[in-house]
Each structure stands twice: as C-alpha cells, then as structure tokens.
Amino acid sequence: MLQSACPRLKGLAKLMRETYDVRSKLILREGSDMDLLKVDYDLIRIHRVIGRHRRYCGQCKSWDARASAAFPGVRLPSGEVPVLPYDLAS
C-alpha cells in the first residue's frame, strides 16, 4: 500500500479505516438498515473528499507522479494508483 507523506491524507485515511470498521461491526451484529445506510453515506463522502484532496494538493500530485513513474511500462485503469510493497517516502 502506498504511504503518502501528506498529513491531511493520512488523517482522511484513518477516518476511512475507522468508518469501515464501524460498517463491518454493523454488518456482523445485523445493525439496522438505517444505521448501515448512514455509514455507507459517510464512506462515499470520505472517498469523495480523498479524491478531491488528491486532485488539488500539490504534495499528493507529486506523490502520485512519483508512484506512477515507479511502473513506467504498466498501464492501469484510469484513476488507479499502483500498490507498492514499500514506503517510497523514506
């Protein structure tokens, strides 16, 4: 998994992981449909915020460019970023 140096993106990623944990617990405990719908809405909102952040943050743009340069001959579907086995930031 890519490790970004952007602190804002790290905070959003943590929020997304926590929301996925809440969603998983709701599914396991057979929570109400309304609660599950609220959590799904939150996940969609978080994904949009992350996408918007990555489009406008200069640090994230340069990070995405470096990550895509790590795999020069590989064509990925649009919008996907390669998963690297190590942290390139260090």
N, C-alpha and C positions, 0 to 999 in steps of 0.2 A: 504494500500500500504506500502511496506517495506521502511523504511527510513535508508539509509546507512550513515555511518559516513565518508566515503571516499570522500574527496573534489573533486577529479578528476571525480568520478562517478556522483556527484551532478552537476558539470558543463556540463557533457555529457547529463544528463537527462534534464537539462534546454534547451540545444541546440535542443534536440529531440522534446520537447514540442513546442518550437518556430517554428520548421520546420513543425510540424503537424498543427499548426495554419496557417502558410502560405499556406499549402496544402488545408486546409479547405476553406480559403478565395478564392483560385483559383477555387475550385470546385463551390462555391456559385456564383462567378462572371463569371463563364464559361470562365476561362482563356484558353489560347492556349494550345494545346496538348503538344507542345514542352516545355513550362514552367512547366506543370504538370509532364512531364517525368523527367525533371531536378530535381524537388523537390522529386519525388519518388526515384530517384537515390541517392539523398542526404540522404533520410531516410534509405535506405538499407545500405549505407556506415556507418551511425551513429549506426545502430543496430549491424553491424559487429564490429565496434570499441568498443562498450559497451561489447559485448560478449568476444572479445579478452582481454579487460581490466579485466573483471571479472575472466577470466581464469588465468591470470598471477599476479594479485595484491594480495599480502598476506593478506591485510586488508579485501578485498572483499571475499576472500576464507573463512576466518574465520567467516565473517558475514553470508555467505551462509550456513556454517556448523551449526551456532547457530540457524538460521531460520529453517533449516530442522529438528533440534533437538526439536523445539517447537511443532512439529507434528510427534511424533515418530511412530505411527501406520498407518499413511496415506501414501499411495504410489501415487506419482504424475507422470505424463508422463515425460519422460526424458527431462531435461533442464528447467523444470518449477520450480519456487520458490513459496511457499505459500504466500498468501496475508494476512498480519497480520493487525488487526484493530488498533494497537497502535505502538508507536515507542519504540523498544527494546533497542535502543542505550542510552536512558537516565536512 
